[in-house]
Amino acid sequence: MSTITPQILLKAYAAGIFPMAESADDAGLYWIDPERRGIIPLDEVHVPRRLKRTIRQGDFEVRIDSDFDAVIGACAEPKPGRRSTWINSRIRGLYGQLFRMGFCHTVECWQGDALVGGLYGVRVGGAFFGESMFSRTRDASKVALIHLVARLNAGGFTLLDTQFVTDHLTRFGAREIPREDYHAMLDEALYMEGDFHAFTEDADPEAVLTLAQALLPTAP
């Protein structure tokens, strides 16, 4: 891992593996290839009724790729029930380089000048690999996730990889699939070229909700 570069990292994602650190204080990284992989099927996303109301109320201004350093820094902060994080300095450096290369993206929720929630992840072909999310106020990370799904559907993506499945993500339709099935989905997605910036209607709640719950066409 001592010679890992952004280019190697992109190849790793394309091969179905991703890096993690033991903790923020550990300079080492190791590769992960879970036997069961978490995904959110982009044509089966569930948006809870209360969250729909929150999105329609427009409590947050959603921005894209405006402050990567603040987002990954917030994702690395300790929070209740988690005293440490896997986001170490090497992770920050590598993903910062991917961001500047155009392969790493953020979805951010703002209230005035305050960044109150968001997420970041990596784009390769028609696959998006969600890395981490955070929330400093109620529903902020959830709103960011729904905006992400809308953006991926608008941009022709076919795979949203969550790596693992949490109780939080199962509310939106996340599920685990066997490694072999995941790799088959990934191989198919790599033949696509998703456009992360195709969606320009983050300020329109109805457009976001329509696309987030879109039924994608079935492949022939």
C-alpha positions in Angstrom: 0.0 0.0 0.0 3.0 2.3 0.3 2.9 3.2 -3.4 -0.8 3.6 -3.8 -1.7 6.4 -6.2 -5.0 7.9 -7.4 -4.7 5.8 -10.6 -4.2 2.6 -8.7 -7.2 3.5 -6.6 -9.4 3.9 -9.7 -8.2 0.5 -11.0 -9.0 -1.0 -7.6 -12.6 0.4 -7.7 -13.0 -1.0 -11.2 -11.9 -4.4 -9.9 -14.4 -4.3 -7.0 -12.1 -3.5 -4.1 -11.7 -0.4 -2.0 -9.3 0.8 0.8 -9.8 1.5 4.4 -7.7 2.4 7.5 -8.0 0.9 10.9 -8.3 4.4 12.4 -7.6 8.0 11.7 -4.3 7.6 13.6 -3.2 4.6 11.6 -1.1 5.6 8.5 -1.7 2.2 6.8 -4.4 1.2 4.4 -5.8 -2.2 3.5 -8.0 -3.5 0.6 -11.6 -4.6 1.2 -13.5 -7.0 -1.0 -16.5 -8.1 1.1 -18.2 -11.5 0.5 -21.5 -9.6 0.5 -21.7 -6.1 -0.9 -24.1 -3.3 -0.1 -26.0 -1.6 -2.9 -29.0 0.6 -3.3 -30.9 -0.4 -6.5 -31.4 2.9 -8.4 -34.8 1.7 -9.7 -36.1 0.6 -6.2 -35.3 3.6 -4.0 -37.8 4.2 -1.1 -38.3 7.8 0.0 -40.1 7.9 3.4 -43.1 10.2 3.5 -41.7 12.5 6.1 -38.5 12.9 4.2 -40.5 13.9 1.1 -42.1 16.7 3.1 -38.7 17.8 4.3 -37.4 17.9 0.7 -40.5 19.8 -0.5 -40.0 22.4 2.3 -36.6 23.3 0.9 -34.9 23.5 4.3 -31.5 22.9 2.7 -29.6 24.4 -0.2 -28.0 21.5 -2.0 -24.7 22.2 -3.7 -22.5 19.9 -5.7 -18.7 19.7 -5.4 -18.4 23.1 -3.7 -16.3 22.2 -0.6 -14.7 18.7 -0.7 -12.3 19.4 2.1 -15.1 20.4 4.5 -17.2 17.4 3.5 -14.5 14.7 4.1 -13.4 16.6 7.2 -17.0 16.4 8.6 -17.2 12.7 7.6 -14.1 12.0 9.7 -15.4 13.8 12.8 -16.1 11.6 15.9 -19.8 11.3 16.6 -22.0 9.6 19.3 -21.2 5.8 19.2 -18.1 6.3 17.1 -15.0 7.6 18.8 -12.7 6.9 15.9 -12.9 6.9 12.1 -11.4 5.0 9.2 -10.7 8.3 7.3 -7.0 9.0 7.9 -4.6 11.5 6.4 -3.8 9.2 3.4 -7.4 8.7 2.6 -8.0 12.5 2.7 -5.0 13.1 0.4 -5.9 10.4 -2.1 -9.5 11.3 -2.4 -8.6 15.0 -2.6 -6.5 14.1 -5.6 -9.4 12.2 -7.1 -11.7 15.2 -6.5 -9.3 17.5 -8.4 -9.1 14.9 -11.2 -12.9 14.9 -11.5 -13.5 11.3 -10.2 -14.7 12.1 -6.6 -17.8 14.1 -5.9 -19.7 15.6 -3.1 -23.4 16.3 -2.4 -23.7 19.0 0.2 -26.6 20.4 2.3 -26.2 24.0 3.4 -28.2 26.3 5.7 -27.0 29.8 5.0 -23.2 29.7 5.4 -23.3 26.5 7.4 -22.5 23.1 5.9 -24.9 20.8 7.8 -24.8 17.5 6.0 -23.5 15.7 2.9 -21.7 12.8 1.4 -18.8 12.0 -0.9 -18.0 9.1 -3.3 -16.1 8.0 -6.4 -17.4 7.8 -9.9 -16.0 5.2 -12.4 -18.0 4.6 -15.6 -21.7 4.2 -14.7 -20.9 3.2 -11.1 -20.9 5.5 -8.1 -19.2 4.2 -4.9 -20.5 6.0 -1.8 -17.8 6.5 0.7 -19.2 8.3 3.7 -21.9 10.7 4.8 -22.5 13.0 7.8 -25.3 15.1 9.3 -25.1 18.0 11.7 -28.8 18.6 11.7 -31.8 16.3 11.3 -32.3 14.7 7.9 -29.4 16.5 6.2 -27.6 13.4 5.1 -30.8 11.8 4.1 -31.7 14.7 1.8 -28.1 14.5 0.3 -28.7 10.8 -0.4 -31.9 11.4 -2.2 -30.4 14.2 -4.3 -27.5 11.8 -5.1 -29.9 9.1 -6.3 -31.8 11.7 -8.5 -28.5 12.8 -10.0 -27.3 9.3 -10.7 -30.6 8.4 -12.4 -30.5 11.6 -14.5 -26.9 10.9 -15.5 -27.4 7.3 -16.7 -25.6 5.5 -13.8 -26.6 1.9 -13.1 -24.9 1.1 -9.8 -24.9 2.8 -6.5 -22.4 0.9 -4.2 -22.8 1.5 -0.5 -20.0 -1.0 0.4 -21.9 -2.1 3.5 -25.5 -2.0 4.6 -26.6 -0.2 7.8 -30.0 0.2 9.4 -30.0 3.8 8.1 -29.5 2.7 4.5 -32.1 -0.1 4.6 -34.8 2.5 5.0 -34.0 3.6 1.4 -33.9 0.2 -0.1 -30.3 -0.8 0.5 -29.6 -4.5 0.4 -26.7 -7.0 0.4 -25.8 -9.1 -2.6 -23.2 -11.9 -3.1 -19.8 -10.8 -4.3 -20.2 -12.6 -7.6 -23.5 -10.7 -8.3 -21.9 -7.5 -7.4 -19.0 -8.0 -9.7 -21.4 -8.8 -12.6 -23.2 -5.6 -11.9 -20.0 -3.7 -11.7 -18.7 -5.1 -15.0 -21.9 -4.0 -16.7 -21.7 -0.5 -15.1 -18.1 0.0 -16.3 -19.3 -0.2 -19.9 -21.5 2.9 -19.2 -20.3 6.5 -18.9 -22.4 8.2 -16.2 -22.6 12.0 -16.3 -22.6 13.3 -12.7 -23.4 16.8 -13.8 -26.4 16.0 -16.1 -28.9 17.0 -13.3 -29.2 20.7 -12.8 -32.5 20.9 -10.8 -31.4 20.5 -7.2 -33.6 23.5 -6.4 -36.7 21.8 -7.7 -38.0 19.4 -5.1 -40.5 17.7 -7.4 -37.8 17.0 -10.0 -35.6 15.5 -7.3 -38.3 13.3 -6.0 -39.4 12.2 -9.5 -35.9 11.2 -10.5 -35.1 9.6 -7.2 -38.0 7.3 -7.5 -37.6 6.7 -11.3 -38.1 3.3 -12.7 -35.1 2.7 -14.9 -35.6 0.9 -18.3 -35.0 -2.8 -18.3 -32.0 -3.9 -20.2 -32.8 -6.0 -23.3 
